[in-house]
């Protein structure tokens, strides 16, 4: 049966338990079995934990937590070491005591007081007991060295003195702050040297000397070289937003000074900015930038190897100019609407282009830029020119015009109904066919075919074949019995259209309401004759059907009339008349009941029979 057990955990262990990255609870559950754990919501320095589960599992978990607490306590061993606040910055600095690095080596950590803490002269070291003791020993040794005030000096080249006083003595102020208020003085030793005297705690003075040596030793090999470029390349050389020169200064750790008419423009890599910026400024002030020749000069300052590499990179930045032969007729296509085409080429390859105006050698387009970019742009432009020339040649070939004469009386027959025939020829041969306008009286027999040469001749042959058919076409009229005409034509003219498609003829019927019984068959002689034979066969067939139908109707009509006559004779017998009555009988009256009038029998309307 499960039970409850409380366990008090320190905050650090509580964070380890709830951290999803450490998976501490999962590992405990695998080791001790399943259980439930509940954390309290109280926001205090300690956290209360409730464990529920089988008694055996809970016992194992309790022991495991106690073990973890002991380990956590061992890791949380701390010692407070009194350290004057003026030494804190020195201990933190990499160029000073570098206490954080010592703590990392020993597996501990040092906590310096913040401005909110009351006691500003205590540094707390936390970690395992052994590690904390080792760090404490190192710290005590540093503090002993700091208690002894010493004075030391070193010689530097006089030309490097300005590094200390540049930017309002920034370097001196930084060293004084880092090295616990160390005093720095300068005395001139001859024309070439300056003695730097440092007075302060022993450890601070030694660290400051090493710092100064690291700054000025590389400056012994520091050189400044000049690189001259044509003035016309100055803008291109700088690049958009000075990106090219900034990248070179960053890649090769040099200082680039670009003289200007009014003031110099300098680009320095951040790593060497502290060391060489003021020097570059001083040298450029001494240069006469008002001289136009200096406007073409670039000053490269830095280590010898870096300067050589930067000079090669600068040589690569010198733009080259390539000439591309472009026919003047293609210039509008290359330039594009409002220069959109040439602007796209410039932005894509980061080059400049120049198109000469009319009057000069207008067949040449100049491309200026970096060698690789210019080559790519040139290839792209040449490819574009080839495509345009191909399109223009194709346009010329497509615009081949073939003119021939054709009698105007055939024009309407060639075009066909609503121009369908001529449209079919145009689509089949990919050509355009122009007929003369009706208002033009001078030229009425000229037809123009536009397209590829082969296609135009093929289209002409097609028209001539149509013309041959038209010339060979005959027209014959045949009478068609009105009783069977509808049957031959069919519903919606389907039967007639079927005959037209089968024999390749055109059959025209008289308009509705016309008394003309003739139909017209148009086509080639053989086709017309075959179509007429078929129509006559159909007429004969339908007429025989109608005659048989009429004879049957006459027989039915006669039998019906005889029956009506026999039934009517019975109506003349006199009823209720005296035998001795005298008088002359009245003649039959049509309106009398004894002699009713027989209505005239109208023949039934004969409807044509349709299969």
Buried (B, 14 or more C-beta within 10 A) or exposed (E): EEEEBEBEBBEEBBEBBEEEEEEBBEEBBEEBBEBEBEEEEEEEEEBBBEBBBBEEBBBBBBEBBEEBBEEBEEBBBEBEBEBEBBBBBBBBBEBBBBBBEBBEEBBBBBBBBEEEEEEEBBBBBBBBBEBBBBBBEBBEEBBEBBEEEBEBBBEBEBEBBEBBEBEEEBBBEBBBBBBBBBEBEBEEEEEEEBEBBBBBBBBBBBBBBEBBEEBBEEBEEBEBBEBEBEEEBBEBBBBEEBEBBBBBBBEBBBBBBBBEEEEBEBBBBEEBBBBBBBBBBEBBEEBEBEEEEBBBBBBBBBBEEBBBBBBEBBEEBBBBEBEBEBEEEBBEBBBEEEEEBBEEBBEEBBBBBEBBEEEEEBBBBBBBBBEEBBBBBBEBBEEBBEEBEEEBEEEEEBEBEBEEEBEEEBBEEBBBEEBEBBEEBBEEBEBBBEBBEEEEEEEBEBBBBBBBEEBBBBBBEBBEEBBEEEEEBBEBBBEBBEBBBBBBBBEEEEBBEEBBEEBBBBBEBBEEEEEEEEBBBBBBEEBBBBBBEBBEEBBEBBBEBBEEBBEEEEEEEEEEEEEEEEEEEEEEEEEEEEEEEEEEEEEEEEEEEEBEEEEEEEEEEEEBBEE
